[in-house]
Amino acid sequence: FTDSAMTVNDVVFSGNRAFNGGGIYSSAPVAITNSTFTGNLADNAGGGVYNDGLGTTLSHLVFTNNRAIDGAGAAGNWM
């Protein structure tokens, strides 16, 4: 979880679980590049990524076998 702007590059998020954002939950602008989200689980939304921060960018990502009720790969208001 982050509530501050940040950059994530070349990270593997694997086997994580949360209510929202199994891999990463952000309430701030986040730039995520060249990363992999695999086998993450959200009990609600965003198995891999959940974001409600304006200005988030996602590029060159791989999503594999993430699960959630809403948005298994990624979910959010501002992506």
Residue frames as qw, qx, qy, qz and C-alpha x, y, z in Angstrom:
[[0.000, 0.889, 0.458, 0.000, 0.00, 0.00, 0.00],
 [0.403, -0.052, -0.014, 0.914, 1.18, 3.50, -0.76],
 [0.067, 0.885, 0.446, -0.119, -0.41, 6.88, -0.30],
 [0.155, -0.774, 0.267, 0.553, 2.59, 8.75, -1.75],
 [0.681, 0.681, -0.190, -0.191, 3.63, 9.14, -5.37],
 [0.547, -0.496, 0.640, 0.212, 6.26, 6.61, -6.40],
 [0.597, 0.534, -0.493, -0.341, 7.90, 4.81, -9.30],
 [0.792, -0.203, 0.573, -0.061, 8.08, 1.01, -9.50],
 [0.564, 0.636, -0.450, -0.273, 10.37, -0.59, -12.10],
 [0.560, 0.329, -0.760, 0.028, 11.42, -4.22, -12.68],
 [0.357, -0.249, 0.699, -0.568, 9.54, -5.72, -9.72],
 [0.446, -0.144, -0.837, -0.284, 7.78, -9.08, -9.44],
 [0.494, -0.207, 0.404, -0.741, 4.64, -9.09, -7.27],
 [0.572, 0.051, -0.780, -0.248, 3.77, -12.74, -6.61],
 [0.526, -0.268, -0.793, 0.147, 1.50, -14.62, -4.21],
 [0.005, 0.027, -0.401, 0.916, 0.13, -11.62, -2.33],
 [0.204, -0.576, -0.766, -0.198, -3.39, -11.16, -0.92],
 [0.012, -0.130, -0.319, 0.939, -5.40, -8.12, 0.22],
 [0.345, 0.594, 0.604, -0.405, -8.96, -6.81, 0.22],
 [0.513, 0.851, 0.066, -0.094, -8.14, -4.43, -2.68],
 [0.326, 0.823, -0.462, 0.049, -4.95, -4.58, -4.71],
 [0.974, -0.212, 0.030, 0.077, -3.54, -8.03, -4.11],
 [0.763, 0.232, -0.047, 0.602, -0.16, -7.01, -5.58],
 [0.272, -0.034, -0.162, 0.948, -0.20, -3.26, -4.99],
 [0.059, -0.832, -0.552, -0.016, -2.79, -0.75, -3.74],
 [0.353, 0.005, -0.019, 0.935, -2.16, 2.92, -4.37],
 [0.021, 0.853, 0.498, -0.153, -4.12, 6.01, -3.43],
 [0.102, -0.805, 0.213, 0.544, -1.53, 8.28, -5.10],
 [0.656, 0.683, -0.249, -0.201, -0.05, 8.60, -8.59],
 [0.683, -0.381, 0.593, 0.192, 2.22, 5.64, -9.32],
 [0.553, 0.619, -0.457, -0.319, 4.30, 4.83, -12.40],
 [0.767, -0.222, 0.601, -0.014, 4.71, 1.06, -12.79],
 [0.581, 0.649, -0.401, -0.284, 6.92, -0.24, -15.62],
 [0.524, 0.427, -0.737, 0.021, 8.58, -3.48, -16.68],
 [0.315, -0.275, 0.747, -0.517, 7.00, -5.45, -13.84],
 [0.452, -0.090, -0.838, -0.293, 5.12, -8.72, -13.38],
 [0.535, -0.203, 0.419, -0.705, 2.01, -9.47, -11.33],
 [0.578, 0.084, -0.770, -0.256, 1.40, -13.18, -10.91],
 [0.545, -0.261, -0.787, 0.125, -0.76, -15.25, -8.58],
 [0.015, -0.048, 0.420, -0.906, -2.06, -12.32, -6.52],
 [0.219, -0.529, -0.808, -0.141, -5.54, -12.29, -4.96],
 [0.148, -0.145, 0.217, -0.954, -7.88, -9.48, -3.94],
 [0.102, 0.365, 0.875, -0.302, -11.01, -10.30, -1.98],
 [0.297, 0.745, 0.359, -0.478, -12.71, -7.33, -3.68],
 [0.561, 0.825, 0.059, -0.041, -11.03, -5.45, -6.57],
 [0.276, 0.851, -0.445, 0.045, -7.71, -5.39, -8.41],
 [0.980, -0.163, 0.006, 0.112, -6.08, -8.79, -8.10],
 [0.732, 0.209, -0.049, 0.647, -2.78, -7.44, -9.40],
 [0.217, 0.067, -0.112, 0.967, -3.18, -3.67, -9.01],
 [0.087, -0.813, -0.575, -0.022, -5.80, -1.39, -7.47],
 [0.339, 0.006, -0.034, 0.940, -5.43, 2.35, -7.87],
 [0.004, 0.860, 0.510, 0.027, -7.47, 5.39, -6.94],
 [0.340, -0.633, 0.084, 0.691, -4.71, 7.95, -7.46],
 [0.505, 0.843, 0.115, -0.142, -5.05, 10.39, -10.34],
 [0.208, 0.858, -0.452, -0.128, -2.14, 10.26, -12.79],
 [0.695, -0.304, 0.648, 0.074, -1.08, 6.62, -12.51],
 [0.580, 0.581, -0.446, -0.358, 0.66, 5.11, -15.53],
 [0.811, -0.165, 0.561, 0.002, 1.18, 1.43, -16.30],
 [0.591, 0.676, -0.352, -0.264, 3.50, 0.24, -19.07],
 [0.523, 0.425, -0.738, 0.023, 5.20, -2.98, -20.16],
 [0.488, -0.313, 0.642, -0.502, 3.52, -5.14, -17.50],
 [0.447, 0.009, -0.862, -0.236, 2.68, -8.84, -17.39],
 [0.590, -0.216, 0.394, -0.671, -0.43, -10.03, -15.54],
 [0.526, 0.102, -0.823, -0.189, -0.78, -13.79, -14.97],
 [0.555, -0.310, -0.769, 0.063, -3.24, -15.75, -12.80],
 [0.035, -0.053, 0.434, -0.899, -4.37, -12.85, -10.62],
 [0.234, -0.499, -0.811, -0.198, -7.85, -13.15, -9.11],
 [0.077, 0.134, 0.374, -0.914, -10.46, -10.74, -7.80],
 [0.322, 0.591, 0.693, -0.257, -14.22, -10.22, -7.84],
 [0.359, 0.913, 0.168, -0.094, -13.68, -7.06, -9.93],
 [0.317, 0.880, -0.350, 0.045, -10.66, -6.42, -12.18],
 [0.956, -0.229, 0.058, 0.176, -8.44, -9.49, -11.78],
 [0.694, 0.314, -0.029, 0.647, -5.47, -7.88, -13.53],
 [0.215, -0.026, -0.210, 0.953, -6.00, -4.26, -12.55],
 [0.129, -0.758, -0.611, -0.187, -8.85, -2.10, -11.31],
 [0.316, -0.389, -0.265, 0.823, -9.27, 1.49, -10.26],
 [0.198, 0.845, 0.396, -0.299, -10.76, 4.87, -10.88],
 [0.098, 0.912, -0.187, -0.351, -7.88, 6.66, -12.61],
 [0.491, -0.301, 0.696, 0.429, -6.01, 4.17, -14.78]]
